Structure formats: C-alpha cells, structure tokens
Amino acid sequence: MPKWSLSDHDDPLQTGELSRRNTNVEDEKSRDREVRVKTGVTLPDLPDIPLGNWAGTISNIFVNQTPVTYEIKWNRRTLDGMPSIYRKRCERDGYKWDSVW
C-alpha cells in the first residue's frame, strides 16, 4: 500500500484536503469516520490518477508519525467507480487498491 500524505506538513483533516462529514468528533476519535478526498488531490506514486471525490472510512490512525497518517478504506461506490488502470497499477506495484494511507 503506498504511503502518502495529502499534505506535506499538516494534518489533512485540519487543512481541508480531506473533508469530514462530522466535524464535531475530535481527531483521536476519527476512526470509522467517513471522509471524502477533495478535487485535485493525487497520490505521489500515481500523479496522473485524480482521487477527487473518492470516499471511504478512516480505518487506522498512525498518531506517532509526523504528520499524523490516516489509512482510508474506500467505500463501495468508490471501489465500483475507480478506474481499472488504478487497480492494475496498484497490483503491478504491490499496493492494495481497496485502501490507502
């Protein structure tokens, strides 16, 4: 699974690169929170595949990393709509395609 950050220096939930559906929950309670990737965001390893509007659930939080890193398990709608080239390239490079962190 590629390690990536939506921001080079800030928490993506704070910078707005990931949008939250429930902003009343504190970050340490973020697990299982639904998130959506904002338009224009890509993975460093796959810069030609835009992730805008992909959505999923935070499944793991790595708080001991700087910046804090979130693992996102893509929801069914995102999995069904993702380009086949994304899956092929993830499989080719040894990454999981059903989640990202």
N, C-alpha and C positions, 0 to 999 in steps of 0.2 A: 504494500500500500504506500503510495507516495506521501512523504511528509511534506506538508506545505502549510503556509500561513496565508491568510487573506490579507495580512498586513505585515510589513517587515518589522514593526516596532510596537504596535499597540494591540490590545485585545480586540479581536474583530467584533465581538458583541458590543463593545464600547464605541468603536469607531463607526459603526453602522454598516460595515461591509457585509455583515450578516444581519438580517433583520429578525427581531423576535416577535412572536405572536403574543406573548405575555410578558410585558416589561416589568411587572411587579415582583417577579421572582429574583432573588439575589443570585449572583453568579455561582456560588457554591451549591446552589440548588438547581443548577442548569440541566443536570442530567434528565433525559427524556423530554427536554424542551424542543418544540418544533421550531425550525429555523428555515429561512429562505435566502439563497445567495442573490446578492444584488447584481443588476445588469453590469456587464463589463469585467467581471471577475473571471480569471482563468487560473489554471494550475501552471506553475513554472515548468513542469515537465511536458505539458500539453498546451502550449500557449495559443494554439490555433482552434481549440475547442472551448467556446464560451460556456460558462456554467450559470449564467444569469437565469434566475427563476427556478433553478433546481432547488428542491426542498427535501428535508429529512428531519431526523431526530438526533439530538446530541446523545451519543451512546457511551462516551467516555470523555473524561476531562483530565488533562495532564497538567496539574497546577504547579508542579515543580519545574516546569520548563518556562523559559522566557523567550517570547511571550507565552502566556497560557495557551495550550493547544487543545482543540476540541476534535473528537472523532465524530463524524456525522454519518449515520446510516441513512442512505437515500430511501425515500418513501416509494410506494408502488407506482405512483404517477410518474415520478422522475425516472425510475428504472424502465418503465414501459416506453418513455419518450426519449431516452438518451440515444445519441447517435451510435450506430453499430460500430463505427470506427473507434469510438471511445472504448468500448468493451474489448475490441480486438487489440488495440494498442496496450491497454492495461494487462491483458492476458499475455501478450508478447513480452512485455517488460517485467512481468512477475508481480503486478499490483492487483489488489482487489478492486473490482469495479462497482461493488454494491455499497461501498462506504469510502470515506476519505478522511484524512486528518492533516 
